[in-house]
Amino acid sequence: MLPAPPAASAQHTASQIPGFGTAKRCLLLFMWGGPSQLDTFDMKPAAPLEVRGEFRPISTATPGLRICEHFRHLAPLTDLVTVIRSLSHDDPAHLSSAHTTLTGQLPPVNKSDDEPPGRNDSPHFGALISRLHGLPGGLPASVTMPWKTLHPAAPGGVAPGQTGGWLGAAADPMLVTGDPSRPDWTVPALDLLDGLDTQRLNHRKALLSAIESRQLNLAEFATTSMTQQQQEAFRLLSSPDVRGAFDLTQESADTRDRYGRNIHGQCVLLARRLLEHGVPFVSVNWHNDGQNFWDTHGNNFVRLKRDLIPPADQALAAVLTDLRDRNMLDDTLVVWVGEFGRRPQITAANAGREHHPFCYSGLIAGAGIHRGGVYGASDEIARFPADNPVSPRDLGATVLHALGIPQGLTLNDLTGRPHPLYGGNPVTALFS
């Protein structure tokens, strides 16, 4: 059962807070591994060489804002975004900090790369949206692509916080895997078995319903949950509208080129299509590139300028441009962030930067977010925030706030125990 709506007075109070309910949909671009703040959006050209590194800052569309020279597509579009330079927490582990970033809540075991995902995890943002808003016209309420992030050096493997967690499997975001830049790519979840057309699929659905009607010994909740998942699966498999939303061949060659003919670029393009078709929450995780993602312990500058920044820059600029030009940016929240940043001092032996959760940067745009802004500041070497620190729990609360989920709302887990949905406080100063 969905929770009872908040009292009218609570809704009225929330609606008076800047930014509440300004987003109809959200795109979360998760830069798995931890991008360096000093080599992206918080450069320190006056710092010693062993801190500032080899990249140069360039001017942008925002007066006074300078970012890394390799974000050449984003630079003329910074008047659409706010840069947050004071993100901060104290968890240096990939897995547990990913949980906090993707859920807005601390994980069951904090500061740990040993703990795998489980049903005691907090629900992913998309799972909360799925639970609160249901299915939009047969489409999934939340989609994650192109994989569940994992780290081969972390004993726990897959990062927690990417499922429905304590809400149960029925709230799990739909996972779309593979490389949509490949000409032979299809959506695995929408592939019918060989020789199974929609008519035969409907026949199987009727047969399954007849069988289940006789299984009266099943617990009522389990039966309901299973039926909901099965019905969703049948809708996805049989709906031409759903298949059309996932069909990248409907995009022009020029558009596909503009996003980048690579796995990240085409995932972000697919995300834009899904948002347009009514999916309220889409997450694009940085893909498995076989080279530890944005976790640049070694060869930081080569990896950033050759493999990481160019596709991230191109896709981000393309989706911001499209959302603006399609009159969607005013009610679409876009968040670009990693789980932490990088240590200011460069490791001389291998030109790398180590984990650094105490100060890092991210981007946020759309849905009433101030355009052309900078929020917070770091100290002279981007080691700690100098003002307005923002925790990942505060950032998560800001996402929920923009999506119209009021503070104080709770949901019950599978045992009936209530959980608060906010782990921090929304940063209302980000909104115009």
C-alpha positions as CSV (number, residue, x, y, z in Angstrom):
1,M,0.0,0.0,0.0
2,L,1.2,3.5,-0.7
3,P,1.6,5.7,2.3
4,A,-1.1,8.2,3.2
5,P,-0.4,11.6,1.7
6,P,1.0,14.2,4.1
7,A,-1.5,16.4,5.8
8,A,-2.7,19.4,3.8
9,S,-0.9,21.8,6.2
10,A,2.4,19.9,5.8
11,Q,2.0,20.0,2.0
12,H,1.3,23.7,2.1
13,T,4.3,24.4,4.3
14,A,6.6,22.3,2.0
15,S,5.3,24.1,-1.1
16,Q,6.4,27.4,0.4
17,I,10.0,26.3,0.6
18,P,12.1,27.3,-2.5
19,G,12.5,24.5,-5.0
20,F,9.9,22.1,-3.6
21,G,8.3,20.1,-6.3
22,T,10.0,21.9,-9.2
23,A,11.1,18.6,-10.8
24,K,8.9,16.2,-12.7
25,R,11.8,14.0,-13.5
26,C,15.5,13.5,-12.6
27,L,18.6,12.4,-14.5
28,L,21.4,11.2,-12.2
29,L,24.8,10.9,-13.8
30,F,27.0,9.0,-11.4
31,M,30.7,9.3,-12.1
32,W,31.7,6.1,-10.4
33,G,35.2,6.1,-8.9
34,G,35.5,9.7,-7.7
35,P,36.4,12.5,-10.1
36,S,39.2,14.9,-9.1
37,Q,37.8,18.3,-8.1
38,L,41.2,19.9,-8.9
39,D,41.1,18.6,-12.5
40,T,37.5,19.3,-13.3
41,F,35.5,22.1,-11.7
42,D,37.6,23.5,-8.8
43,M,41.1,24.2,-10.3
44,K,43.8,25.9,-8.2
45,P,46.2,27.5,-10.7
46,A,48.0,29.4,-7.9
47,A,48.7,26.2,-5.9
48,P,52.1,24.5,-6.0
49,L,52.7,22.3,-9.0
50,E,52.3,19.1,-7.0
51,V,48.8,20.1,-6.2
52,R,47.5,22.0,-9.3
53,G,48.7,19.4,-11.9
54,E,49.2,19.9,-15.6
55,F,45.7,21.0,-16.7
56,R,44.8,24.7,-17.3
57,P,41.6,26.5,-16.5
58,I,39.4,28.0,-19.2
59,S,36.8,30.7,-19.1
60,T,33.1,29.7,-19.3
61,A,29.8,31.3,-20.0
62,T,29.6,32.2,-16.3
63,P,31.6,35.3,-15.4
64,G,34.4,34.4,-13.0
65,L,33.9,30.6,-13.3
66,R,36.8,28.7,-14.8
67,I,36.9,25.0,-15.3
68,C,39.3,22.4,-16.8
69,E,40.3,23.0,-20.4
70,H,39.1,19.5,-21.4
71,F,35.5,20.4,-20.6
72,R,35.3,22.4,-23.8
73,H,31.7,21.4,-24.6
74,L,30.4,22.3,-21.2
75,A,32.3,25.6,-20.9
76,P,29.8,27.6,-23.1
77,L,26.9,26.0,-21.3
78,T,27.7,26.8,-17.6
79,D,25.0,29.4,-17.6
80,L,22.7,26.4,-17.3
81,V,24.2,24.8,-14.3
82,T,25.4,25.4,-10.7
83,V,28.8,24.1,-9.7
84,I,28.9,22.8,-6.1
85,R,32.5,23.1,-4.8
86,S,31.9,22.2,-1.2
87,L,30.7,18.6,-1.2
88,S,32.1,16.8,1.8
89,H,32.0,13.7,4.0
90,D,34.4,11.5,5.8
91,D,34.0,8.1,4.1
92,P,37.0,7.1,1.9
93,A,35.5,3.7,0.8
94,H,33.9,3.4,-2.7
95,L,31.1,1.0,-1.8
96,S,29.7,2.6,1.4
97,S,30.1,6.2,0.0
98,A,28.3,5.1,-3.2
99,H,25.4,3.9,-1.1
100,T,25.2,7.3,0.6
101,T,25.4,9.1,-2.8
102,L,22.7,7.0,-4.5
103,T,20.3,6.9,-1.6
104,G,20.9,10.0,0.5
105,Q,21.3,7.8,3.6
106,L,24.3,6.2,5.4
107,P,24.7,2.5,4.6
108,P,24.2,-0.3,7.2
109,V,28.0,-0.5,7.4
110,N,29.7,2.8,6.9
111,K,33.3,3.4,5.7
112,S,33.6,-0.1,4.2
113,D,34.5,-1.7,0.9
114,D,33.8,-5.1,2.4
115,E,30.0,-5.0,2.7
116,P,28.1,-6.2,-0.3
117,P,24.6,-5.0,-1.1
118,G,21.6,-6.4,0.8
119,R,17.9,-5.9,1.5
120,N,18.8,-3.8,4.6
121,D,20.3,-1.1,2.3
122,S,18.4,2.1,1.9
123,P,16.4,2.3,-1.4
124,H,18.0,4.0,-4.4
125,F,16.4,7.3,-5.3
126,G,14.7,5.7,-8.3
127,A,13.3,3.0,-6.1
128,L,11.6,5.6,-3.9
129,I,10.1,7.3,-6.9
130,S,8.9,3.9,-8.1
131,R,7.3,3.2,-4.8
132,L,5.6,6.6,-4.5
133,H,4.6,7.2,-8.1
134,G,4.1,3.8,-9.6
135,L,4.4,2.9,-13.3
136,P,3.9,5.7,-15.8
137,G,1.7,4.3,-18.5
138,G,3.4,0.9,-18.6
139,L,6.9,2.3,-18.6
140,P,9.3,1.5,-15.7
141,A,9.3,4.2,-13.0
142,S,13.0,4.1,-12.7
143,V,15.8,2.9,-15.0
144,T,19.5,2.3,-14.2
145,M,22.1,1.7,-17.0
146,P,24.4,0.3,-18.2
147,W,25.3,-1.8,-15.1
148,K,25.3,-2.0,-11.3
149,T,28.5,-0.4,-10.4
150,L,31.1,-2.7,-8.8
151,H,34.8,-2.3,-8.0
152,P,37.2,-5.3,-8.6
153,A,39.5,-4.1,-5.8
154,A,36.7,-3.9,-3.2
155,P,36.0,-7.2,-1.3
156,G,32.3,-6.4,-1.3
157,G,32.2,-6.1,-5.1
158,V,28.9,-4.5,-6.2
159,A,28.2,-1.2,-4.5
160,P,25.1,-1.2,-2.2
161,G,22.3,1.3,-2.6
162,Q,21.4,0.4,-6.2
163,T,18.2,-1.5,-5.6
164,G,14.9,-1.2,-3.7
165,G,16.7,-2.2,-0.5
166,W,14.3,-2.5,2.4
167,L,11.4,-1.7,0.1
168,G,11.9,-5.1,-1.5
169,A,12.6,-6.3,-5.0
170,A,9.4,-4.9,-6.5
171,A,10.9,-1.4,-6.1
172,D,14.2,-2.3,-7.9
173,P,15.0,0.1,-10.8
174,M,14.9,-1.6,-14.2
175,L,18.4,-2.5,-15.1
176,V,19.4,-1.9,-18.7
177,T,22.7,-3.5,-19.5
178,G,25.1,-3.6,-22.4
179,D,26.6,-1.0,-24.8
180,P,23.9,0.9,-26.8
181,S,26.6,2.3,-29.1
182,R,26.9,-1.1,-30.6
183,P,24.8,-1.7,-33.8
184,D,23.6,-5.0,-32.5
185,W,22.6,-3.8,-29.0
186,T,19.1,-4.6,-27.7
187,V,17.5,-4.1,-24.3
188,P,17.9,-7.5,-22.6
189,A,14.8,-6.9,-20.4
190,L,12.7,-6.4,-23.6
191,D,14.0,-9.4,-25.6
192,L,11.4,-12.1,-26.1
193,L,12.5,-15.6,-26.2
194,D,13.2,-17.0,-29.7
195,G,10.0,-17.8,-31.4
196,L,7.8,-16.2,-28.7
197,D,5.6,-13.4,-30.2
198,T,3.3,-11.2,-28.2
199,Q,0.3,-13.4,-28.9
200,R,2.0,-16.4,-27.4
201,L,3.2,-14.2,-24.5
202,N,-0.3,-13.2,-23.7
203,H,-1.4,-16.8,-23.8
204,R,1.4,-17.6,-21.3
205,K,0.2,-14.8,-19.1
206,A,-3.3,-16.2,-19.0
207,L,-2.0,-19.6,-18.2
208,L,0.2,-18.3,-15.4
209,S,-2.7,-16.4,-13.9
210,A,-4.8,-19.6,-13.9
211,I,-2.1,-21.5,-12.1
212,E,-1.5,-18.8,-9.6
213,S,-5.2,-18.5,-8.8
214,R,-4.9,-22.1,-7.3
215,Q,-1.9,-21.3,-5.2
216,L,-4.0,-20.2,-2.2
217,N,-1.4,-21.3,0.3
218,L,1.0,-18.4,-0.6
219,A,1.2,-15.5,1.8
220,E,-0.9,-12.7,0.6
221,F,1.9,-10.1,0.5
222,A,4.2,-12.4,-1.4
223,T,1.5,-13.2,-4.0
224,T,0.7,-9.5,-4.4
225,S,4.4,-8.5,-4.8
226,M,5.1,-11.3,-7.2
227,T,2.0,-10.5,-9.3
228,Q,3.0,-6.8,-9.5
229,Q,6.4,-7.8,-10.8
230,Q,5.0,-10.2,-13.3
231,Q,2.5,-7.7,-14.6
232,E,5.2,-5.2,-15.0
233,A,7.3,-7.7,-16.9
234,F,4.4,-8.5,-19.2
235,R,3.7,-4.9,-19.9
236,L,7.3,-4.2,-20.7
237,L,7.6,-7.2,-23.1
238,S,4.3,-6.6,-24.9
239,S,4.1,-2.8,-25.2
240,P,5.2,-1.2,-28.5
241,D,5.3,2.2,-26.8
242,V,7.8,0.9,-24.3
243,R,9.9,-0.6,-27.0
244,G,9.8,2.7,-28.9
245,A,11.1,4.6,-25.9
246,F,14.2,2.4,-25.9
247,D,14.7,2.6,-29.6
248,L,17.8,4.7,-30.3
249,T,17.5,4.1,-34.1
250,Q,14.7,6.7,-34.0
251,E,17.3,9.3,-33.3
252,S,19.2,11.0,-36.2
253,A,22.8,10.2,-36.9
254,D,23.7,13.8,-36.1
255,T,22.1,13.5,-32.7
256,R,23.8,10.3,-31.9
257,D,27.1,11.8,-33.0
258,R,26.5,14.8,-30.8
259,Y,26.2,12.7,-27.7
260,G,29.2,10.6,-28.6
261,R,29.3,7.2,-30.3
262,N,30.4,5.5,-27.1
263,I,28.7,3.7,-24.3
264,H,28.4,6.7,-22.0
265,G,27.1,9.1,-24.7
266,Q,24.5,6.7,-26.0
267,C,23.3,5.8,-22.5
268,V,22.8,9.5,-21.8
269,L,20.9,9.9,-25.1
270,L,18.8,6.9,-24.1
271,A,18.2,8.5,-20.8
272,R,16.9,11.7,-22.5
273,R,14.5,9.6,-24.6
274,L,13.2,7.8,-21.5
275,L,12.6,11.1,-19.6
276,E,10.8,12.4,-22.6
277,H,8.5,9.3,-22.7
278,G,7.6,9.7,-19.1
279,V,10.1,7.8,-17.0
280,P,10.5,10.0,-13.9
281,F,14.0,8.8,-12.8
282,V,16.9,7.6,-14.9
283,S,20.4,6.9,-13.6
284,V,23.5,6.5,-15.8
285,N,26.4,5.0,-14.0
286,W,29.9,5.4,-15.4
287,H,30.4,2.2,-17.3
288,N,32.8,-0.7,-16.7
289,D,35.8,0.6,-18.7
290,G,38.2,-2.1,-17.4
291,Q,40.5,0.6,-16.0
292,N,39.0,1.4,-12.6
293,F,36.6,4.2,-13.9
294,W,37.3,7.7,-12.3
295,D,39.4,6.0,-9.6
296,T,42.6,7.5,-10.9
297,H,45.2,6.3,-8.4
298,G,47.7,6.3,-11.2
299,N,48.1,8.0,-14.6
300,N,45.5,10.6,-13.5
301,F,46.1,13.2,-16.2
302,V,46.4,10.8,-19.1
303,R,43.2,8.9,-18.1
304,L,41.3,12.1,-17.6
305,K,42.2,13.9,-20.8
306,R,42.1,10.7,-23.0
307,D,39.3,8.5,-21.6
308,L,37.2,10.1,-19.0
309,I,36.5,13.8,-19.5
310,P,35.9,13.9,-23.2
311,P,32.9,11.5,-23.3
312,A,31.5,12.8,-20.0
313,D,31.8,16.4,-21.3
314,Q,30.3,15.7,-24.6
315,A,27.3,13.8,-23.2
316,L,26.6,16.3,-20.5
317,A,26.7,19.2,-22.9
318,A,24.4,17.4,-25.3
319,V,21.7,16.5,-22.8
320,L,21.7,19.9,-21.2
321,T,21.3,21.5,-24.7
322,D,18.5,19.1,-25.7
323,L,16.6,19.5,-22.4
324,R,16.9,23.3,-22.8
325,D,15.8,23.3,-26.5
326,R,12.9,20.9,-25.8
327,N,11.6,23.1,-22.9
328,M,12.3,20.3,-20.4
329,L,15.1,21.8,-18.4
330,D,12.8,23.9,-16.2
331,D,11.2,20.7,-14.7
332,T,14.1,18.2,-15.1
333,L,16.7,17.9,-12.4
334,V,20.1,16.9,-13.6
335,V,22.8,15.8,-11.1
336,W,26.4,15.0,-12.1
337,V,28.5,13.7,-9.2
338,G,30.8,11.0,-7.9
339,E,31.1,9.4,-4.5
340,F,34.1,11.5,-3.5
341,G,37.0,13.5,-4.8
342,R,40.8,13.1,-5.0
343,R,43.6,14.0,-2.7
344,P,45.2,17.4,-3.5
345,Q,48.8,16.2,-3.4
346,I,49.7,14.2,-6.5
347,T,51.4,10.9,-6.0
348,A,54.8,11.6,-7.6
349,A,55.6,7.9,-8.3
350,N,52.7,7.3,-10.7
351,A,51.0,10.7,-11.3
352,G,47.9,9.6,-9.5
353,R,45.6,11.1,-6.9
354,E,44.2,9.1,-3.9
355,H,40.7,9.0,-2.4
356,H,39.6,12.2,-0.8
357,P,36.0,12.5,0.5
358,F,36.6,15.7,2.6
359,C,36.1,18.1,-0.4
360,Y,34.9,17.6,-3.9
361,S,32.8,19.0,-6.7
362,G,29.6,18.2,-8.5
363,L,27.1,19.9,-10.9
364,I,23.4,20.4,-10.6
365,A,21.0,21.9,-13.1
366,G,17.4,22.4,-14.1
367,A,14.2,22.3,-12.1
368,G,14.6,25.8,-10.7
369,I,18.3,25.4,-9.8
370,H,20.1,28.8,-10.1
371,R,21.7,29.0,-13.5
372,G,25.3,30.1,-13.9
373,G,26.0,29.7,-10.2
374,V,28.7,28.5,-7.9
375,Y,27.7,27.2,-4.5
376,G,30.2,26.8,-1.7
377,A,34.0,27.1,-1.9
378,S,37.0,25.1,-1.0
379,D,40.3,26.2,0.7
380,E,43.4,27.1,-1.3
381,I,44.2,23.5,-2.3
382,A,40.6,22.1,-2.4
383,R,41.4,20.0,0.7
384,F,38.4,21.1,2.8
385,P,35.3,23.3,2.2
386,A,35.9,26.9,3.1
387,D,32.1,27.7,3.3
388,N,28.7,26.1,2.9
389,P,29.7,22.4,3.1
390,V,27.2,20.0,1.5
391,S,27.1,16.4,2.5
392,P,25.9,13.7,0.1
393,R,22.9,13.3,2.4
394,D,22.1,17.0,1.9
395,L,22.4,16.6,-1.8
396,G,20.1,13.6,-1.7
397,A,17.6,15.5,0.4
398,T,17.8,18.3,-2.3
399,V,16.9,15.7,-5.0
400,L,13.9,14.5,-3.0
401,H,12.8,18.0,-2.2
402,A,12.9,19.0,-5.9
403,L,10.8,15.9,-6.8
404,G,8.1,17.0,-4.3
405,I,8.7,14.5,-1.6
406,P,8.2,16.3,1.7
407,Q,10.5,16.1,4.7
408,G,9.1,14.0,7.4
409,L,7.5,11.4,5.1
410,T,8.3,7.8,5.9
411,L,7.8,4.4,4.2
412,N,7.6,1.0,5.8
413,D,10.0,-1.8,5.1
414,L,8.8,-5.4,4.4
415,T,8.4,-5.9,8.2
416,G,6.3,-2.9,8.7
417,R,9.0,-0.8,10.3
418,P,8.9,2.9,9.2
419,H,12.0,4.6,7.7
420,P,12.4,8.4,7.1
421,L,13.2,9.2,3.5
422,Y,15.4,12.2,4.2
423,G,18.9,11.6,5.6
424,G,20.0,15.3,5.4
425,N,18.6,18.7,4.7
426,P,17.8,20.1,1.3
427,V,20.0,22.9,0.1
428,T,17.3,25.4,-0.8
429,A,19.9,28.1,-1.5
430,L,20.6,26.3,-4.8
431,F,17.2,27.3,-6.2
432,S,16.5,30.6,-7.8
